[in-house]
């Protein structure tokens, strides 16, 4: 194996680690800012009773609604996972096609890239399918609808 392939792989891993570190840092700073804002708000009220009275008003409920954490819709998360998996499957298929068309120069590299991308794609797809099953068990998604083309379904 050539040394430049090792350098490329190590560089790619370092780049992904850098992107993950940036995302984690951003998330931590956002959570820290929210925490500081909430502490400043609590400091403005002299007692818990004053805070309770304010929150009982309509303006207080509106203000509290600004800080509500909105959970992602489970179906949206699953659909985005399936979309990412589909894109990666097409990318992996393109690498497979390139490995089949290449005479000998880069055949192995294309095959390795195809296997890696397809493995990630099928992993994401499997995770999405597992998420669907768990979400249905926890009643976060509606149960599967009956198929309208199914002759066992009575439409009368």
C-alpha positions in Angstrom: 0.0 0.0 0.0 1.3 3.4 -0.8 1.9 5.9 1.9 -0.3 8.6 0.4 -3.4 6.3 0.8 -2.6 6.2 4.5 -2.2 9.9 4.7 -5.6 10.4 2.9 -7.4 8.1 5.2 -5.9 9.6 8.4 -6.7 13.1 7.1 -10.3 12.1 6.4 -10.7 10.7 9.9 -9.2 13.8 11.4 -11.5 16.0 9.4 -14.6 14.0 10.5 -13.3 14.2 14.1 -12.9 18.0 13.7 -16.4 18.5 12.4 -17.8 16.4 15.3 -15.8 18.5 17.8 -17.2 21.7 16.3 -20.8 20.4 16.5 -20.4 19.2 20.1 -18.8 22.5 21.1 -21.6 24.5 19.5 -24.2 22.4 21.3 -22.4 22.9 24.7 -22.2 26.6 24.2 -25.9 26.8 23.3 -26.9 24.8 26.4 -24.6 27.0 28.6 -26.2 30.2 27.2 -29.7 28.9 27.8 -28.8 27.9 31.4 -27.3 31.4 32.0 -30.4 33.1 30.6 -32.7 31.0 32.9 -30.6 31.8 35.9 -30.8 35.6 35.1 -34.5 35.4 34.8 -34.8 33.6 38.1 -32.6 36.2 39.7 -35.0 39.0 38.7 -37.7 37.6 40.9 -37.4 38.2 44.6 -39.0 34.9 45.6 -40.5 31.8 44.3 -44.0 33.1 45.0 -43.4 36.1 42.7 -42.2 33.8 40.0 -45.2 31.5 40.4 -47.6 34.5 40.2 -46.0 35.7 37.0 -46.1 32.3 35.4 -49.8 32.0 36.3 -50.6 35.0 34.0 -51.0 34.7 30.3 -47.8 36.6 29.6 -46.0 34.2 32.0 -47.3 31.2 30.0 -46.2 32.8 26.8 -42.8 33.5 28.2 -42.5 29.9 29.5 -43.4 28.6 26.1 -40.3 30.3 24.7 -38.1 27.9 26.7 -40.1 24.7 26.0 -38.0 22.0 24.4 -39.7 20.7 21.3 -39.0 17.1 20.6 -38.4 16.1 17.0 -41.2 14.3 15.3 -40.2 10.6 15.2 -41.5 10.1 11.7 -39.4 13.0 10.5 -36.3 11.5 12.0 -37.0 8.1 10.5 -37.7 9.5 7.1 -34.5 11.6 7.1 -32.5 8.5 8.1 -34.0 6.6 5.2 -33.3 9.5 2.9 -29.6 9.6 3.9 -29.4 5.8 3.6 -30.9 6.0 0.1 -28.4 8.6 -1.0 -25.5 6.6 0.4 -26.7 3.5 -1.4 -26.7 5.3 -4.7 -23.2 6.7 -3.9 -21.9 3.2 -3.0 -23.5 1.8 -6.2 -21.7 4.5 -8.2 -18.4 3.4 -6.6 -19.2 -0.2 -7.5 -19.9 0.9 -11.1 -16.6 2.7 -11.2 -14.7 -0.3 -9.9 -16.3 -2.4 -12.7 -15.5 0.1 -15.4 -11.9 0.8 -14.3 -9.3 -1.4 -16.0 -6.9 -2.0 -13.1 -5.6 1.4 -11.9 -8.1 2.2 -9.1 -10.4 -0.9 -9.1 -9.4 -1.8 -5.5 -9.8 1.7 -4.2 -13.2 2.0 -5.7 -14.3 -1.3 -4.3 -13.1 -0.4 -0.8 -15.0 2.9 -1.0 -18.1 1.2 -2.3 -18.0 -1.4 0.6 -17.5 1.3 3.2 -20.3 3.6 1.9 -22.7 0.7 1.4 -22.0 -0.6 4.9 -22.7 2.8 6.4 -25.9 3.1 4.3 -27.2 -0.3 5.3 -26.4 0.5 9.0 -28.4 3.8 8.8 -31.2 2.0 7.1 -31.3 -0.8 9.7 -31.2 1.8 12.5 -34.2 3.6 10.8 -36.1 0.4 10.6 -35.4 -0.4 14.3 -36.5 3.2 15.2 -39.8 2.6 13.4 -40.4 -0.6 15.4 -39.5 1.0 18.7 -41.5 4.2 18.0 -44.6 2.1 17.2 -44.1 0.0 20.4 -43.9 3.2 22.4 -46.9 4.6 20.6 -44.9 7.5 19.2 -46.0 6.6 15.7 -49.5 5.6 14.6 -49.9 1.9 13.9 -49.6 0.6 10.4 -52.6 1.5 8.3 -54.5 -1.3 6.6 -53.7 -1.6 2.9 -56.7 -0.4 0.9 -55.8 -2.9 -1.9 -56.1 -5.8 0.6 -59.2 -7.8 -0.3 -59.6 -8.8 3.4 -60.4 -5.1 4.2 -64.2 -4.6 4.1 -64.9 -1.2 2.5 -68.7 -1.5 2.6 
